[in-house]
Amino acid sequence: MKAGVVYAKNDIRYDDIEKPSAGPGKVLIKVKYTGICGSDVPRVNGDACHFFPNVLGHEFSGTVEETGEGVTSLKPGDRVAGVPLVPCMKCEDCQKGNYSLCKHYSFIGSREYGSFAQYVVVPEKNAVKFEDEVSFEQGAFFEPATVALHGLQRCEYTGGKTVAILGGGTIGMLTMQWAKIFGAAKVVVFDIAKERLELGTRLGADAVINTLEEDYIQQAMALIDGKGYDYVYETAGNTITMKMAFQLAANKAEVCFIGTPTQELSFTVSEWENMNRKEFKLTGSWMSYSAPFPGKEWELTAHYFKTGQLKFDDSFIYKKLGLSQIADAFEMFKTPGAVKGKILIDSEA
């Protein structure tokens, strides 16, 4: 079969490899779409690849082609989204249902061959079925959608309260929608890009604020009578928005950092003191799993994509490229800011 194989730094090729088969407890998936994740980029263009040769790709959708012995929940022809984490199920964290924190995990598309290929084999539980009403494009967005929902629920989230979403990228827009689905009184999206703020409005944000405007803090506080926001979700992994979260939080608020920082981060005493004086709770979020594996995040994503309450906008996708163009796709990431949205690799093109 054909696959996008990483042989070395800056060396990913459209090449022939052996087609896998479904062993006991596993399923063979004919891949349709795979999204290029931000974590894939340094594994091709940098030094983060775990081994060579390797086949990356973990945000994927496709159709079950073959089931191994003992598989009961799936059959050939089922439309599925891939669940990339393969936890050990034996360690203390796994026994507690904290699969994201497993130290002995494997990961489809980095620690074992993934979906930048025509076919991929995964354990039965790592394929989540979705209905015909859900497109294969949406199927490739299950993983980011579940990351957003897991982040939302890292706080003791309840409806009827105010929510600030810092960062209007894919994760930010999905987090905003989950907050609305679960009953937020008001959700405000903060970003610097006009097109992202317009998208936020289209997808249901109650208000949007451009943080390049000098008085954006005053604008933000005016929307909630100066009290601050009950929940603040940082989704950009940016130093500026992380500090902004401390400013926007209300007394007794809950703040969650979903975004992963890429630079050293420091706070002044007065910035950090916000947490003491406001007595807000600060937490982080990592991946997208809960018990029973893979978790309610995946079930709810399948359901709300089907009902249309979790909206999918065409602008989430920057480009669709065939598997044979995978090297070209990763070249695009070498120009900062060139890729505005998700690149989907079509394994059937």
Summary of the structure (lengths in Angstrom):
residues: 349
radius of gyration: 20.4
end to end distance: 13.3
largest distance: 62.1
contacts: 1213
relative contact order: 0.16
helix: 30%
strand: 28%
